[in-house]
Amino acid sequence: MEELFDINVLKAQIKAELKAELNVDVDEEKEFHKQKQTNKQINYNVLTQKQYQGQKAENDADNDAENKAENEAEAESKAKAKAGAEAENETKVENEAKAENQKQVKYYV
């Protein structure tokens, strides 16, 4: 009977050790998957940040180009308006001079 008792005790010890080892394996696997999921989240955050920075840089470049184009268009518009005003003033002065000449001619005739 003593031998049987020893065998049952050994069986129980082996069973307990196997259970403990399985629990450790399960815990290690859970930790591995948890770490893997954390790494995926970090990678996603890094990619999202890079994408945001890329879009921001692209938008900044677009805004810079747009602002430059608007400034050039505004400068061109001002130059045309100034040239138009100068031409109009020149025409006005010429017309006034012609009118003055015509008045003088009428007085002499």
Secondary structure as the mmCIF struct_conf table of DSSP 4:
data_model
#
loop_
_struct_conf.conf_type_id
_struct_conf.id
_struct_conf.beg_label_comp_id
_struct_conf.beg_label_asym_id
_struct_conf.beg_label_seq_id
_struct_conf.end_label_comp_id
_struct_conf.end_label_asym_id
_struct_conf.end_label_seq_id
HELX_RH_AL_P HELX_RH_AL_P1 GLU A 2 TYR A 108
#
